[in-house]
Amino acid sequence: MITAIVLIKTRTDRIPEIAEEIAALEGVSEVYSVTGAHDLIAIVRVPEHDDLAAVIPGRISKVPGVAATETHTAFRAYSQHDLQAAFAIGLDA
């Protein structure tokens, strides 16, 4: 699974609506409203690197009110939580 962190600048008068629309997109697992230089951060999880193009410029950037995105691809996850088990729920081994 490929994980990307997408920093998003939006129209500030529509942050909640834009966040909800992005959160509903296939490949987007979470969206956070944040402080700082960006308005939203989306976590994108897809099976292949090529799928990032379908989700980020293909869907997220086309949401009305999204002004700019900046994408960071994760190399490795460091966590005290068993993330692999959490995302494998319902999948046959």
C-alpha positions in Angstrom: 0.0 0.0 0.0 1.3 3.4 -1.0 0.6 6.3 1.4 0.8 10.0 0.4 0.2 13.0 2.6 -1.4 15.8 0.5 -1.2 19.4 1.8 -4.1 21.4 0.4 -4.8 25.1 0.0 -8.4 25.9 -0.4 -10.9 28.8 -0.4 -11.2 29.5 3.3 -14.9 30.2 3.2 -15.6 26.6 2.0 -13.1 24.5 4.1 -15.7 22.2 5.7 -17.5 21.5 2.4 -14.3 20.9 0.5 -13.0 18.6 3.2 -16.1 16.5 3.1 -16.0 16.3 -0.7 -12.3 15.2 -0.6 -13.0 12.7 2.2 -15.6 11.0 0.0 -13.2 10.4 -2.8 -11.9 6.9 -3.5 -8.4 6.5 -2.3 -8.7 9.2 0.4 -8.7 7.7 3.9 -8.7 10.8 6.1 -8.9 14.6 5.8 -7.8 17.0 8.5 -8.4 20.8 8.8 -5.2 22.3 10.1 -3.4 25.5 11.1 -0.5 26.8 9.2 0.3 27.5 5.6 -2.2 24.9 4.3 -5.9 24.5 5.1 -6.4 20.7 4.8 -4.2 17.6 4.9 -5.5 14.5 3.2 -4.1 11.0 3.7 -4.2 9.0 0.4 -3.7 5.3 0.4 -3.6 3.4 -2.9 -2.2 0.0 -4.0 0.2 1.3 -6.7 2.2 4.5 -7.3 0.4 5.1 -10.6 -2.9 5.3 -8.6 -1.7 8.5 -7.0 -2.1 10.3 -10.3 -5.7 9.2 -10.5 -6.5 10.4 -7.0 -4.4 13.6 -6.5 -4.4 15.5 -9.8 -7.3 13.4 -11.1 -9.8 13.9 -8.2 -8.5 16.1 -5.4 -7.2 18.9 -7.5 -10.5 19.0 -9.4 -12.7 19.6 -6.4 -14.1 23.2 -6.7 -12.3 25.5 -4.3 -9.0 23.6 -4.2 -6.3 26.1 -5.1 -3.1 24.1 -4.8 -1.8 20.7 -3.5 1.6 19.6 -2.3 2.2 15.8 -2.1 4.6 13.9 0.1 5.0 10.2 -0.5 5.6 8.1 2.7 8.6 5.7 2.6 7.9 3.9 5.9 5.4 4.2 8.8 6.7 4.4 12.3 3.9 3.8 14.8 3.0 2.2 18.1 -0.2 1.1 16.5 -0.5 -2.0 14.3 -1.5 -0.1 11.2 -1.1 -3.2 8.9 -3.6 -5.2 11.0 -6.0 -2.2 11.1 -6.1 -1.9 7.3 -6.3 -5.6 6.7 -9.6 -6.0 8.6 -12.0 -7.9 6.3 -9.4 -9.0 3.9 -8.7 -12.7 3.4 -5.1 -13.8 4.2 
